[in-house]
Amino acid sequence: MSWLRAFAVSVVLLLCVAAGPASASSSFQVVNFPTRDGVTLTGNVFTPDTTGKHPAIIFITSWALPSVEYYVQAQRFADAGYVVVSYTPRGFWSSGGTIDTAGPKDIGDLSEIINWTIANTPTDPTRIGAAGVSYGAGMALIGSAFDSRIRAVAALSCWTDLTYSLFSNQTRHLQSAGLLWLSAELTGQPSAELQQALSNFFDNQNLDSVIAYAQVRSAATYLNRINTNRPAILMANAYGDTFFGPNQLADFFTRLTGPKRLELRPGDHAIAELTGIIGLPNDAWTSTRRWFDQYLRGVDTGIASENPVQLQLRGQSTYESYPSWSAVSTSTARYNLSEIHWWSNEGDLMTGSQTGWSKTILAGDDTVANGGVVLLTNGAEAITGEPPTAWIPAVDRSNAAVWQSDWLTSPRRVRGTPHLRLTVTPGSSGQTTVLAYLYDTDWGGTGSLVTHVAVTLRDAVAGQPYAVDVDFLSTAYDIPSGHRLSLVLDTVDPLYADKAPAFSTVRFSSPSSSPSYVSLPLK
């Protein structure tokens, strides 16, 4: 047995021990669910012991986890009067078939699970919800486009655009995709289609076919259908989600027309929901309960009258609420990039414009500035409140370019999506990758990572300048007075498969026709 499978089994056993037996107010059974193509799915069913029809929730498990994942939460919902069905999607663990990655077979399975639930449990067919963390969240969203019986969705650590998740700004996400592939191989049966898509992804070939594969598996592709069905949708993610970055949710949320709520918290993928999985107090699961009580049970929990955008500030336990995503920021601070000074080997982030300069760095080597390790680095922030850090004086100026602002005389409350405009000229290699990091830097030179972004210039021509306009990952971060903002540009980050070739160069510049700057959205 592999170490990962052993770890997963240990987690499952821990969940069962923590949960204990089903309570007296609900019954529990293990069920095999037949599907239209002969594949059998495995799952659990919790049924209230009270009489009459009940609302129902379909829980879809996360990637590489079995249906016991939701044992604790399923029992609690059942004790509160819900029929709860939790199942393992095809291709994983004891469910049959091969992994469809939220494709048409998976979405068809969700509808068949709903059919079974209505036929075999005391479910009110007009009050059905779908929910999940990660993989299950994405399927619940897509499922609501194809099955109008789904009246409410709770999508925790979800994606809405799988192309963006795998390939944002033309840059392949190495660690997250690699972990998904490894866990699929160890806990399931990858389909030939999935194996081909991942092989093309890692080999950096036939990427159009990878994008086509991902678009079919993206809720954003079916947004019009979702708006037609008008389910009540709750989405929750983390600012530092290394699998499904938060920017895609903000755009999707804005275009939703039905009842909706967006919650963002510090941390990484599925970390914000983790304590609730084992039954500890948890904000994401509290919102899920309030959401389903409001829209399935018809209980006024107050959640429908609250502002629909809820942001937990990084490093803090407090939340801010907003009526829309566009209302998150009320002003913008623009920092123009100056020339690099010979005496300090760094430039200024300044309010005045300075153009006509250029800076060339050696590319293909990493620096101490990076986005960390998938799940671990940003996951630690969710627990400790401390973001990833780098000592800015240690950034190798031969392999990176650094700009810093004056010391702040008042706090900068960053809310929303910072933006970078930059002119990039690749050296002899042509294709290149640029990583941009924004740090909150204290007097000792320690930079706390506010946000970052990677962008790859594919099919670039050596020696030709390219204007780069790119959004950083959205965040809610307070830079204290007495600190300053630091921008680091380099060309390699272990999170990403794409990087500048070794022994190449990259030139950054600010022509008068296209000044280089960082734009901060502020509250």
C-alpha positions in Angstrom: 0.0 0.0 0.0 1.4 3.4 -0.9 2.1 6.1 1.6 -0.7 8.3 0.2 -3.3 5.5 0.3 -2.3 4.7 3.8 -2.6 8.3 4.8 -6.1 8.5 3.2 -7.2 5.4 5.0 -5.9 6.8 8.3 -7.9 10.0 7.7 -11.1 8.0 7.0 -10.7 6.0 10.2 -10.1 9.2 12.1 -13.3 10.6 10.7 -15.3 7.6 11.7 -13.9 7.6 15.2 -14.5 11.3 15.6 -18.1 11.0 14.3 -19.2 7.9 16.3 -22.3 6.0 15.4 -25.3 7.7 13.9 -27.6 9.4 16.4 -31.0 8.1 17.5 -32.7 10.9 15.4 -31.5 9.5 12.1 -30.7 6.2 10.5 -27.7 5.3 8.4 -27.0 2.8 5.7 -24.3 2.0 3.1 -25.8 1.9 -0.4 -24.7 0.8 -3.9 -26.2 3.1 -6.6 -26.7 1.6 -10.1 -26.3 3.9 -13.1 -27.5 3.9 -16.7 -24.3 2.4 -18.1 -23.9 -0.4 -15.6 -21.4 1.4 -13.3 -22.1 1.1 -9.6 -21.4 4.0 -7.3 -21.0 3.6 -3.5 -22.2 5.9 -0.9 -24.0 6.5 2.4 -27.6 7.5 3.1 -28.8 9.2 6.3 -32.6 9.4 6.8 -34.4 11.3 9.6 -36.5 9.1 11.8 -39.4 11.7 11.8 -42.4 11.2 9.6 -43.2 13.2 6.5 -41.3 14.5 3.5 -37.9 16.1 4.1 -35.5 18.3 2.1 -32.5 16.4 0.8 -28.8 17.2 0.3 -26.6 15.3 -2.1 -22.9 15.4 -1.0 -20.3 14.6 -3.6 -16.9 13.7 -2.3 -13.7 15.4 -2.9 -11.1 14.2 -5.4 -9.5 10.9 -4.2 -11.7 10.7 -1.0 -14.5 8.2 -0.3 -18.0 9.1 0.9 -17.1 8.8 4.5 -15.6 12.2 4.1 -18.9 13.9 5.0 -20.0 11.4 7.7 -20.0 14.0 10.5 -21.7 16.8 8.6 -24.2 14.4 6.9 -25.2 13.0 10.3 -25.7 16.5 11.6 -27.9 17.6 8.7 -29.9 14.4 9.0 -30.5 15.0 12.7 -31.8 18.4 11.7 -34.4 16.9 9.4 -32.6 16.4 6.0 -32.3 13.3 4.0 -28.6 13.2 3.1 -26.9 11.1 0.4 -23.1 11.1 0.2 -21.5 9.3 -2.7 -18.1 8.6 -4.2 -18.0 9.6 -7.9 -17.2 7.1 -10.6 -13.6 5.9 -10.8 -12.6 6.5 -7.2 -12.2 3.9 -4.4 -15.0 1.3 -4.5 -17.2 3.1 -7.1 -17.0 1.6 -10.5 -16.0 3.0 -13.9 -13.2 5.4 -14.6 -12.6 9.0 -13.5 -14.6 11.5 -15.6 -13.4 14.7 -14.0 -16.8 16.3 -13.7 -17.6 15.4 -17.3 -20.9 14.4 -18.8 -20.9 11.0 -17.1 -20.4 12.5 -13.7 -23.1 15.0 -14.2 -25.5 12.3 -15.4 -24.6 10.3 -12.3 -25.6 13.2 -10.1 -29.1 13.3 -11.7 -29.4 9.5 -11.2 -28.5 9.9 -7.6 -31.3 12.4 -7.3 -33.7 10.0 -9.0 -32.7 7.3 -6.6 -33.1 9.6 -3.6 -36.6 10.7 -4.6 -37.6 7.1 -5.2 -36.1 5.5 -2.1 -36.2 8.0 0.7 -38.9 10.4 2.1 -37.5 13.3 0.1 -39.5 16.3 -1.0 -38.6 16.6 -4.7 -39.0 20.4 -4.7 -36.4 20.8 -1.9 -33.1 19.3 -3.1 -29.6 20.7 -2.6 -26.1 19.6 -3.8 -22.9 20.3 -2.0 -19.2 19.3 -1.8 -15.7 20.4 -1.2 -13.3 20.8 -4.2 -14.2 18.1 -6.7 -17.7 17.7 -5.3 -18.2 21.5 -5.3 -17.4 21.8 -9.0 -19.8 19.0 -9.8 -22.6 20.5 -7.7 -22.2 23.8 -9.6 -22.2 22.1 -13.0 -25.0 19.8 -12.0 -27.3 22.8 -11.2 -27.0 23.8 -14.8 -28.3 20.4 -16.0 -30.8 19.4 -13.3 -33.4 22.1 -12.4 -34.4 20.0 -9.3 -31.2 21.3 -7.6 -32.6 24.3 -5.8 -29.6 25.2 -3.6 -25.8 24.6 -3.9 -23.0 24.9 -1.4 -19.7 24.8 -3.3 -16.7 24.9 -1.0 -13.2 25.4 -2.4 -14.7 25.2 -5.8 -13.7 26.0 -9.4 -15.8 27.7 -12.0 -13.2 27.7 -14.8 -11.0 24.7 -15.0 -8.9 26.2 -17.8 -8.0 29.1 -15.5 -7.3 26.7 -12.7 -4.8 24.6 -14.7 -3.5 27.2 -17.0 -4.0 30.8 -15.8 -2.2 33.5 -17.8 -0.8 30.7 -20.1 1.1 29.3 -17.2 0.7 25.6 -16.2 0.1 24.9 -12.5 2.7 22.2 -11.8 2.3 21.2 -8.2 -1.5 21.2 -8.0 -1.9 19.3 -11.3 0.8 16.8 -10.3 -0.9 16.1 -6.9 -4.2 15.6 -8.6 -2.6 13.1 -11.0 -0.7 11.2 -8.3 -3.8 10.9 -6.0 -5.9 9.7 -9.0 -3.5 7.0 -9.8 -3.3 5.8 -6.2 -7.0 5.9 -5.3 -8.8 5.5 -8.5 -9.0 4.5 -12.2 -8.1 7.4 -14.5 -9.9 7.3 -17.8 -7.9 7.2 -21.0 -9.2 10.7 -21.7 -7.9 12.1 -18.4 -4.6 10.3 -18.9 -4.2 11.9 -22.3 -5.2 15.4 -21.1 -2.7 15.2 -18.2 0.1 13.8 -20.4 -0.4 16.6 -22.9 -0.5 19.1 -20.0 2.8 18.0 -18.5 4.5 17.5 -21.9 3.5 21.0 -22.9 1.9 19.8 -26.1 -1.6 19.8 -27.7 -2.7 22.3 -25.1 -5.7 23.3 -27.2 -7.1 19.8 -26.5 -6.4 20.3 -22.7 -8.3 23.5 -22.8 -11.2 21.9 -24.6 -11.3 19.1 -22.0 -11.3 21.7 -19.2 -14.0 23.9 -20.7 -16.5 21.0 -20.8 -15.8 20.7 -17.1 -16.3 24.3 -16.1 -19.4 25.8 -14.6 -18.7 29.1 -16.3 -19.4 27.3 -19.7 -22.9 26.7 -18.5 -23.6 30.0 -16.7 -26.7 30.8 -18.9 -28.2 27.5 -18.0 -27.5 28.0 -14.3 -29.1 31.5 -14.4 -32.1 30.0 -16.2 -32.6 27.4 -13.4 -31.8 30.0 -10.6 -30.6 27.8 -7.8 -29.4 29.6 -4.7 -25.6 29.3 -4.9 -23.1 29.7 -2.0 -19.4 29.7 -3.0 -16.5 29.8 -0.6 -12.8 29.7 -1.4 -9.4 30.8 0.0 -7.3 33.7 -1.2 -4.2 31.4 -1.5 -6.0 28.5 -3.2 -3.2 26.9 -5.3 -5.7 24.7 -7.1 -8.6 27.0 -7.8 -7.5 30.7 -7.5 -10.2 33.1 -6.3 -10.4 35.4 -9.3 -12.5 33.0 -11.3 -15.1 33.0 -8.6 -15.4 36.7 -8.4 -16.2 36.9 -12.2 -18.7 34.0 -12.0 -20.4 35.4 -8.9 -20.8 38.8 -10.5 -22.6 37.2 -13.5 -24.9 35.0 -11.5 -28.5 36.3 -11.4 -30.1 34.1 -8.8 -29.7 34.1 -5.0 -25.9 34.1 -4.3 -23.2 34.5 -1.7 -19.4 34.6 -2.0 -17.1 33.9 1.0 -13.3 34.3 0.8 -10.9 33.4 3.6 -7.2 33.0 4.3 -5.6 29.7 3.5 -5.2 27.2 0.7 -7.3 24.7 -1.0 -9.9 23.0 1.2 -8.1 24.1 4.4 -10.8 26.6 5.5 -13.4 23.7 5.5 -11.1 21.1 7.1 -12.0 21.4 10.8 -15.7 21.3 10.0 -15.2 17.9 8.2 -14.3 16.4 11.6 -17.0 18.2 13.5 -15.2 21.2 15.0 -16.7 24.7 14.8 -16.1 26.1 11.3 -17.3 29.2 9.6 -17.7 27.7 6.1 -19.9 24.8 7.4 -21.9 27.2 9.6 -22.7 29.2 6.4 -23.6 26.0 4.6 -26.1 25.0 7.3 -27.6 28.5 7.3 -27.8 28.5 3.4 -29.6 25.2 3.2 -31.9 26.0 6.1 -32.8 29.2 4.3 -33.4 27.9 0.8 -34.4 24.3 1.4 -36.1 24.2 4.8 -37.6 27.7 4.4 -36.2 28.9 7.8 -35.3 32.6 7.9 -31.7 32.3 9.1 -31.0 35.9 8.1 -28.4 34.9 5.5 -30.6 36.1 2.6 -30.7 39.6 3.9 -27.0 39.9 4.6 -24.5 41.4 2.1 -23.7 38.6 -0.3 -19.9 39.2 -0.4 -18.1 38.2 2.9 -14.3 38.6 3.2 -12.3 37.4 6.1 -9.3 39.6 6.5 -6.0 37.9 6.2 -4.3 37.6 9.6 -7.5 38.5 11.4 -10.7 36.7 12.5 -13.0 39.6 11.4 -15.1 39.7 8.3 -16.1 42.6 6.1 -19.3 42.4 4.0 -20.1 44.1 0.7 -23.2 44.3 -1.5 -21.3 43.3 -4.6 -17.7 42.4 -5.7 -17.4 45.8 -7.4 -18.0 47.4 -4.0 -15.1 45.7 -2.4 -12.7 48.5 -3.3 -13.6 52.2 -3.3 -10.3 53.7 -4.6 -7.1 52.8 -6.4 -3.5 53.6 -5.7 -1.2 53.5 -8.7 2.6 52.9 -8.1 4.7 53.6 -11.2 7.9 51.6 -11.6 11.1 53.8 -11.8 14.5 53.0 -13.3 16.7 50.7 -11.3 19.3 52.8 -9.3 22.9 51.7 -9.6 23.7 52.4 -6.0 20.9 50.2 -4.5 20.2 47.9 -7.5 16.5 48.4 -7.0 13.9 50.9 -8.2 11.1 52.9 -6.6 7.4 52.4 -6.6 6.4 56.1 -7.0 3.4 58.2 -7.7 5.0 60.2 -10.5 5.6 58.6 -13.9 9.0 57.7 -15.1 9.5 56.1 -18.5 12.3 55.3 -20.9 14.2 53.0 -18.5 15.0 49.3 -18.9 16.3 46.5 -16.7 17.7 43.2 -17.9 18.0 40.2 -15.6 19.4 36.7 -16.0 16.5 34.3 -16.3 15.9 30.6 -15.5 17.1 30.6 -11.8 14.8 30.9 -8.8 15.1 33.5 -6.0 13.9 33.5 -2.4 10.7 35.1 -3.7 8.1 32.4 -4.4 4.6 31.3 -3.9 5.5 28.4 -1.5 4.5 24.7 -1.6 1.0 23.7 -2.7 -1.4 23.3 0.3 1.3 23.6 2.9 2.5 27.2 2.7 -0.8 29.1 2.4 -2.5 26.3 4.4 -0.3 27.2 7.3 -1.5 30.8 7.1 -5.1 29.6 7.7 -3.9 28.1 11.0 -1.3 30.6 12.2 -2.5 33.8 10.5 1.1 34.3 9.2 1.5 34.7 5.4 4.5 33.3 3.4 7.5 35.5 3.9 10.8 36.3 2.1 13.7 38.5 3.2 13.8 41.1 0.5 17.5 42.0 0.9 18.3 38.3 0.0 16.5 38.4 -3.4 19.3 38.0 -5.9 19.3 41.1 -8.0 21.0 39.4 -10.9 18.0 37.0 -11.2 15.3 39.4 -10.2 14.2 43.0 -10.4 13.0 44.8 -7.2 11.0 48.0 -6.6 10.0 49.4 -3.2 7.8 52.2 -2.2 8.4 54.9 0.5 7.6 53.9 4.0 3.8 54.2 4.4 2.5 57.0 6.7 -1.0 55.4 6.8 -2.3 51.8 6.3 -3.1 50.5 2.9 -6.2 48.3 3.1 -5.9 46.2 -0.1 -9.3 44.8 -1.2 -9.9 43.0 -4.4 -7.6 42.4 -7.4 -4.3 44.3 -7.8 -3.1 44.7 -11.4 0.3 44.9 -13.1 1.2 46.5 -16.3 4.7 45.8 -17.6 6.7 45.7 -20.9 8.6 42.4 -21.2 11.2 41.6 -23.8 12.4 38.0 -23.9 16.0 37.2 -24.7 17.2 34.7 -27.3 14.9 31.9 -26.1 11.7 33.6 -27.1 9.0 32.0 -24.9 9.5 33.1 -21.3 7.7 33.2 -17.9 7.5 36.1 -15.5 6.6 35.9 -11.8 5.4 39.0 -9.9 5.2 39.1 -6.1 3.8 41.9 -4.0 5.2 42.0 -0.5 4.3 44.0 2.7 7.9 44.7 3.9 8.8 45.7 7.4 11.8 47.7 8.7 13.9 44.6 9.0 13.4 43.7 5.3 11.0 40.8 5.9 8.4 40.7 3.2 5.0 39.1 3.9 3.4 38.0 0.6 0.3 40.0 -0.2 -0.3 38.3 -3.6 1.5 37.1 -6.7 0.9 36.1 -10.3 2.6 34.1 -13.0 2.4 34.9 -16.8 3.9 33.1 -19.7 4.6 34.6 -23.1 4.0 31.7 -25.5 5.3 31.8 -29.1 7.1 35.0 -28.2 9.8 36.3 -30.6 13.2 36.9 -29.1 14.0 40.6 -28.8 10.5 41.8 -29.3 8.8 43.7 -26.5 5.4 42.6 -25.2 2.9 44.6 -23.1 1.8 42.5 -20.2 -1.5 43.4 -18.5 -2.2 40.9 -15.7 -4.3 40.6 -12.5 -2.7 39.4 -9.3 -4.7 36.9 -7.2 -7.5 38.7 -5.3 -6.9 39.4 -1.6 -8.0 41.3 1.5 -4.8 42.4 3.2 -4.0 45.4 5.5 -0.4 46.8 5.0 0.4 48.6 8.3 1.6 52.1 8.5 5.4 52.2 8.8 5.8 49.3 6.3 6.3 49.6 2.6 5.2 47.8 -0.6 7.8 45.7 -2.5 7.5 44.3 -6.0 9.8 41.4 -7.0 9.9 40.1 -10.6 11.7 36.9 -11.4 11.3 34.0 -13.8 11.0 30.7 -11.9 8.6 29.4 -9.2 8.2 25.7 -8.1 4.4 26.1 -8.2 4.5 26.3 -12.0 5.6 24.1 -14.8 6.5 27.0 -17.1 9.7 29.0 -16.4 12.2 31.0 -18.4 14.9 28.8 -20.0 18.2 28.6 -18.2 21.0 30.9 -19.4 18.4 33.2 -21.0 17.7 36.9 -20.2 14.5 39.0 -19.8 14.3 42.7 -20.1 11.7 44.8 -18.3 11.0 48.4 -19.5 8.6 51.3 -19.3 8.2 53.0 -22.7 6.5 56.3 -22.8 3.6 54.8 -24.8 3.0 52.2 -22.1 4.3 53.1 -18.6 4.8 50.2 -16.2 2.9 50.3 -12.9 1.2 48.4 -10.1 -2.4 49.3 -9.3 -3.7 48.5 -5.8 -7.5 48.4 -5.1 -8.1 50.0 -1.7 -10.8 50.3 0.8 
